[in-house]
Amino acid sequence: MRMYDIILKKRNNKELSTEEINYFVNGYTKGEIPDYQVSALLMAIYFNKMSRRETSDLTMAMVNSGDILDLSNIQGIKVDKHSTGGVGDTTTLVLGPMVASLGIPVAKMSGRGLGHTGGTIDKLESFEGFSVEMSEDKFIDNVNKIKLAVVGQTGDLAPADKKLYALRDVTGTVDNVSLIASSIMSKKIAAGADAIVLDVKVGSGAFMKNKEDAFLLANEMVEIGKHIGRNTIGVISDMDQPLGLAIGNGLEVKEAIDTLKGNGPEDLLNLCLELGANMVVLAKKANTKEEAKAMLMNTITSGKALEKLKEFIKAQGGNIASIDDTDKLPKAKYVVPVVSREEGIVHKIHAENIGLAAMELGAGRATKESIIDLAVGIVLNKKRGDSVKKGDVIAYIHSNDEGNIQKCSERIIENYIIKNEKLEEIPLIYGVVE
């Protein structure tokens, strides 16, 4: 078998066989096939697309390129949740304790963030002493005992995906549905989940900018799951404005705690209920989503979810004092209000640009070497549909550097679109692909 023939076949818009896909993935992972040949193949795939079968084969070739986490010693149906990424996306910190307090095992493998804010691990490190460093046996033991654990992602999990993504990033072949779907699903499958709930974001702060592309991606990933015997559900949710109010690590942790106490933003809670209900149904703890949502709401009103958060943070070495008193979370030196220069109704908040403004404060990483400041970020005071008068506070900047506040303030004002006309309502949930 020759890589040249595989490139030619795909260039001529023919389907690659399972053997050909395995050959190029294995060869590239081992360093036996050069970048320039794989780049040529990726471009051919970009233009000529892949069939559902090819996409499933590519996914499994990447899964089999490294370690596969064996979670068979964890009791119960293990349901994982994955978000395609957004701004202010704190769902894991809320969902994990809610779902785990219903006796459903949540065995989460997470990474660090690159972009507007940190990943789940960075956010959890807002709890003093919290650590994701543990052996596989300890990880499984924690899930069996308290139903919730988060561990750092191993470099040996789907290494082919890591290598292929880096190449796609520099060859203009990132935004192809088959390549995106196989990349996401390979990591989820290798992480050992029995069933997967996908939160596919759509809007200005998401990778997929329109709902047609988001539904296409969700369908592709659900079909991959079906093809390889993993129950998979895709929820298409709005990211045309930041989710919740907080953007920044410690600030998002505070918002998650507030939500588990029953005082969180409505959109964050409603999305968690939708995603969580699908997880509960897939775990066979409820027959309908309505029943599952009622069970999840009860974990908040009864205080069980908050207690589960304390149990989880303590088990991984974190200081739980900041759960009862969120003032003990990392705090910025300066908290500065941003006031509106206009009057009207908030029509749009450019989520991606607000996220980038938070990153420039130090809430995220521009490069892998960047150091995150857990205390800084932005807290919105007005969301889409809210009325605003001149001089009203639309957001608060949390910063440890007085020098970057003015630039951040201007950026926030620029990215709030306020008009004196009726607002067309945008749904939080566009639909569900099962």
C-alpha positions in Angstrom: 0.0 0.0 0.0 1.3 3.5 -0.9 0.3 6.9 0.5 0.5 8.3 -3.0 -2.3 6.0 -4.2 -4.5 6.9 -1.2 -4.0 10.6 -1.9 -4.9 10.1 -5.6 -8.0 8.0 -4.8 -9.4 10.7 -2.5 -8.4 13.5 -4.9 -10.5 11.6 -7.5 -13.5 11.7 -5.0 -13.5 7.9 -4.3 -14.1 6.3 -0.9 -11.1 5.1 1.1 -11.3 1.6 2.5 -10.9 0.8 6.2 -7.5 -0.6 5.5 -6.3 2.6 3.7 -7.6 4.8 6.5 -5.8 2.6 9.2 -2.6 2.7 7.1 -2.4 6.4 6.8 -3.4 7.1 10.5 -0.9 4.5 11.9 1.9 5.5 9.5 1.5 9.2 10.3 1.3 8.6 14.1 4.5 6.6 14.0 6.3 9.2 11.9 6.6 6.9 8.8 4.5 9.2 6.5 5.6 12.8 6.1 3.6 15.9 6.8 3.4 17.0 3.1 1.6 13.8 2.1 -0.9 13.9 4.9 -1.5 17.6 4.2 -2.3 16.7 0.6 -4.7 14.0 1.8 -6.4 16.3 4.3 -7.0 18.9 1.6 -8.5 16.2 -0.7 -10.8 15.2 2.2 -11.6 18.9 2.9 -12.9 19.3 -0.7 -14.4 15.9 -1.4 -15.7 15.1 2.1 -16.0 11.7 3.7 -18.8 9.2 3.9 -20.3 8.2 7.2 -18.5 4.9 7.1 -15.2 6.6 6.3 -15.7 9.1 9.2 -16.4 6.2 11.6 -13.3 4.4 10.4 -11.2 7.5 10.8 -12.6 8.0 14.3 -11.7 4.4 15.4 -8.3 4.5 13.8 -7.5 7.6 16.0 -9.0 5.8 19.0 -6.8 2.8 18.4 -3.7 4.9 17.9 -3.1 5.1 21.7 -4.4 4.2 25.1 -8.1 3.4 25.7 -9.2 4.1 29.2 -10.8 0.9 30.7 -13.6 2.0 33.0 -15.2 -1.4 33.2 -14.5 -1.5 37.0 -16.8 1.5 37.5 -20.3 0.4 38.5 -23.2 1.7 36.4 -23.6 3.3 33.0 -20.9 6.0 32.5 -22.2 9.0 30.6 -19.8 11.7 29.4 -20.7 15.3 28.3 -18.7 17.2 25.8 -19.1 20.8 24.7 -17.7 22.0 21.3 -16.6 25.2 23.2 -17.9 28.6 24.0 -17.6 31.7 26.2 -18.6 31.4 29.9 -19.3 27.7 29.5 -19.5 26.5 33.1 -21.8 23.5 32.5 -19.4 20.8 33.6 -18.9 22.3 37.1 -22.7 22.4 37.6 -23.7 19.2 35.8 -21.1 16.9 37.4 -22.4 17.3 41.0 -26.1 17.3 39.9 -25.8 14.1 37.9 -23.4 12.3 40.4 -25.8 13.1 43.3 -28.4 10.9 41.4 -26.0 7.9 41.7 -24.8 8.2 38.0 -21.0 7.8 37.6 -19.3 10.9 36.1 -15.7 9.9 35.2 -14.4 13.0 33.5 -11.1 13.3 31.7 -10.4 17.0 31.0 -7.7 19.2 29.6 -6.4 22.7 30.2 -7.9 25.5 28.1 -6.3 27.4 25.2 -8.3 30.5 24.4 -10.5 32.9 26.3 -10.6 31.1 29.6 -9.0 28.0 31.1 -10.4 24.5 30.7 -12.3 22.6 33.4 -9.0 21.7 35.2 -7.9 25.4 35.3 -11.2 26.4 36.7 -11.2 23.7 39.4 -7.8 24.9 40.5 -9.5 28.0 41.8 -10.1 25.7 44.9 -6.8 25.9 46.8 -5.1 22.5 46.9 -7.3 20.9 44.2 -5.3 18.3 42.1 -6.1 16.2 39.1 -3.0 14.1 39.4 -4.0 10.6 40.5 -3.4 7.0 39.4 -6.0 5.3 37.2 -6.9 3.0 40.2 -7.5 6.0 42.4 -9.6 7.7 39.7 -11.8 4.6 39.4 -12.0 4.2 43.2 -13.1 7.9 43.6 -15.9 7.4 40.9 -17.1 4.3 42.6 -17.2 5.9 46.0 -18.5 9.4 45.3 -19.6 9.1 41.7 -17.6 12.0 40.5 -13.9 12.5 39.6 -11.9 14.6 37.2 -8.5 13.6 36.0 -6.0 15.3 33.6 -5.9 14.1 30.0 -3.1 11.7 29.2 -0.9 12.4 26.2 -1.4 8.8 25.1 -5.1 9.2 24.5 -5.8 9.4 20.7 -2.3 10.7 19.9 -3.2 10.5 16.1 -5.9 13.2 16.7 -3.4 15.5 18.4 -0.9 15.2 15.6 -3.5 15.5 12.8 -5.2 18.5 14.5 -1.9 20.3 14.7 -1.4 19.8 10.9 -5.0 20.8 10.1 -4.5 24.0 12.1 -1.7 25.1 9.8 -3.0 23.8 6.5 -6.5 25.5 6.4 -8.3 22.1 6.8 -9.9 22.6 10.3 -13.5 23.3 9.4 -14.5 20.1 7.7 -17.4 18.3 9.4 -16.0 14.8 9.1 -12.6 15.9 10.5 -14.2 17.9 13.4 -16.6 15.0 14.3 -13.9 12.3 14.2 -11.5 14.5 16.3 -14.1 15.1 19.0 -15.5 11.5 19.1 -12.1 9.8 19.1 -11.2 11.5 22.4 -14.6 10.7 24.0 -14.6 7.1 22.9 -10.9 6.6 24.1 -11.9 8.1 27.4 -14.1 5.1 28.1 -17.7 6.4 28.2 -20.7 4.1 27.6 -22.8 7.0 26.3 -22.1 10.5 25.2 -24.1 13.8 25.4 -22.7 16.5 23.0 -23.4 20.2 23.6 -22.9 21.6 20.0 -22.6 25.4 20.2 -23.8 27.7 17.5 -23.3 31.5 17.1 -20.7 34.2 17.2 -18.8 32.6 20.2 -18.9 29.1 18.7 -16.9 27.2 16.1 -20.1 26.6 14.1 -21.5 30.1 13.2 -24.9 29.0 11.8 -27.4 26.4 13.0 -27.4 24.4 9.7 -23.7 23.6 10.2 -24.3 22.9 13.9 -27.0 20.3 13.1 -24.8 18.8 10.4 -22.0 18.3 12.9 -24.3 17.0 15.6 -25.8 14.5 13.1 -22.3 13.3 12.0 -21.2 12.7 15.6 -24.4 10.9 16.6 -24.0 8.7 13.6 -20.4 7.9 14.6 -21.6 6.9 18.0 -24.4 4.7 16.6 -22.0 3.1 14.1 -19.6 2.0 16.9 -22.3 1.1 19.5 -22.2 4.1 21.8 -25.5 5.8 22.6 -24.9 9.5 21.6 -27.2 12.5 21.7 -26.4 16.0 20.3 -27.9 19.2 21.9 -27.6 22.3 19.7 -27.4 25.3 22.0 -27.0 29.1 21.6 -23.6 30.7 21.8 -24.5 34.1 20.2 -23.8 35.6 23.6 -21.8 34.3 26.6 -23.5 31.6 28.6 -24.4 32.9 32.1 -22.8 36.1 33.3 -19.2 35.2 34.3 -16.2 34.8 32.0 -13.0 33.9 33.9 -11.9 31.0 36.0 -12.6 31.8 39.6 -15.6 34.0 38.5 -17.1 31.0 36.7 -16.5 28.7 39.7 -18.4 31.2 41.9 -21.2 31.2 39.3 -21.4 27.4 39.3 -21.6 27.4 43.1 -24.3 30.0 43.0 -26.2 27.9 40.5 -26.0 24.8 42.8 -27.3 27.0 45.6 -30.3 27.9 43.4 -29.1 31.5 42.6 -27.5 31.1 39.2 -28.3 32.6 35.8 -31.4 31.2 34.2 -29.7 30.3 30.9 -26.9 28.4 32.6 -29.4 26.4 34.7 -31.7 25.7 31.8 -28.9 24.4 29.6 -27.6 22.2 32.5 -31.1 20.8 32.9 -31.4 19.9 29.2 -27.9 18.3 29.0 -28.3 16.6 32.4 -31.7 15.2 31.5 -30.3 13.5 28.5 -27.4 12.1 30.6 -29.9 10.8 33.2 -32.1 9.1 30.5 -29.0 7.5 28.8 -27.9 6.2 32.2 -31.4 4.6 32.6 -32.2 6.5 35.8 -35.3 8.1 34.3 -37.7 7.2 31.4 -38.4 10.7 30.2 -36.5 14.0 30.0 -39.3 15.7 32.0 -38.9 13.2 34.8 -35.1 13.6 34.7 -35.3 17.4 34.8 -37.5 17.2 38.0 -34.9 14.8 39.6 -32.1 17.2 38.7 -33.9 20.3 40.1 -34.5 18.4 43.3 -30.7 17.9 43.7 -30.4 21.7 43.9 -33.5 22.4 46.1 -32.5 19.6 48.5 -28.9 20.7 48.6 -27.6 17.3 47.5 -25.8 18.7 44.5 -23.9 21.2 46.6 -22.9 18.5 49.1 -21.7 16.4 46.2 -19.5 19.3 45.0 -18.0 19.5 48.5 -17.4 15.7 48.6 -15.7 15.8 45.1 -13.5 18.9 45.8 -12.4 17.5 49.2 -11.6 14.0 47.7 -9.1 15.7 45.3 -7.4 17.8 47.9 -9.3 21.1 47.4 -10.3 23.5 50.2 -14.1 23.4 50.4 -14.4 26.5 52.7 -14.8 28.6 49.5 -18.0 26.7 48.6 -19.8 28.0 51.7 -18.0 31.4 51.4 -17.2 32.3 47.8 -15.3 35.4 48.9 -12.5 32.9 49.6 -12.1 32.2 45.9 -9.3 34.1 44.1 -10.2 37.8 43.9 -8.9 40.5 41.6 -7.3 43.7 43.0 -9.6 46.0 40.8 -13.3 45.6 40.1 -14.4 48.3 37.6 -17.8 48.9 36.2 -18.3 49.5 32.5 -21.2 51.9 31.7 -23.4 52.2 28.6 -23.1 55.2 26.3 -26.4 54.3 24.6 -30.0 53.7 25.5 -32.2 50.9 24.2 -32.3 47.1 24.2 -29.3 44.8 24.1 -29.6 43.1 20.7 -26.3 41.2 20.7 -23.2 40.6 22.7 -20.3 39.4 20.5 -19.3 36.4 22.6 -16.0 35.7 21.0 -14.7 39.3 21.3 -15.8 39.5 24.9 -14.0 36.2 25.5 -10.8 37.6 23.9 -11.1 40.7 26.1 -11.2 38.4 29.1 -8.1 36.5 27.8 -6.2 39.8 27.5 -6.9 40.4 31.2 -5.1 37.1 31.9 -8.2 34.8 32.2 -7.1 32.6 29.2 -4.0 31.4 27.3 -2.9 32.9 24.0 -0.2 30.2 23.9 0.4 26.9 25.8 3.1 28.7 27.8 0.8 31.5 29.0 0.1 31.6 32.8 -3.6 32.0 33.8 -4.7 34.5 36.4 -7.5 32.7 38.2 -9.0 35.9 39.7 -9.5 38.0 36.6 -12.3 38.2 34.0 -15.5 39.9 33.1 -19.0 39.6 34.8 -21.9 40.8 32.6 -24.6 42.9 34.1 -26.9 43.0 31.1 -27.7 40.3 28.6 -29.6 40.1 25.3 -33.1 41.5 25.6 -32.3 43.7 28.7 -33.3 47.4 28.6 -30.3 49.8 29.1 -30.2 53.5 29.9 -27.1 55.7 29.4 -24.9 55.4 32.4 -26.2 51.9 33.3 -23.6 49.3 34.3 -23.4 46.7 31.5 -20.5 44.7 32.9 -17.7 44.6 35.6 -14.0 44.1 34.8 -12.0 42.1 37.3 -8.3 42.8 36.8 -5.0 42.7 38.6 -3.4 45.2 36.2 -4.7 48.7 36.2 -3.1 49.3 32.8 -5.4 47.0 30.8 -8.7 48.1 32.2 -9.4 51.0 29.8 -8.7 48.9 26.7 -10.9 46.1 28.0 -13.7 48.6 28.8 -13.7 50.0 25.3 -13.7 46.5 23.9 -16.8 45.5 25.9 -18.7 48.7 24.9 -17.8 48.0 21.2 -19.2 44.5 21.4 -22.5 45.3 23.1 -25.0 46.1 20.3 -27.8 48.3 21.7 -30.7 49.4 19.5 -34.0 51.1 19.9 -36.0 48.5 18.2 -37.8 45.2 19.0 -35.5 42.2 19.5 -36.1 38.9 17.6 -35.9 36.2 20.2 -33.1 33.6 19.8 -33.7 30.2 21.5 -31.3 28.7 24.1 -31.8 25.2 22.6 -32.2 24.9 18.9 -32.9 21.2 18.9 -31.8 17.7 19.9 -30.3 15.1 17.6 -30.9 11.5 18.8 
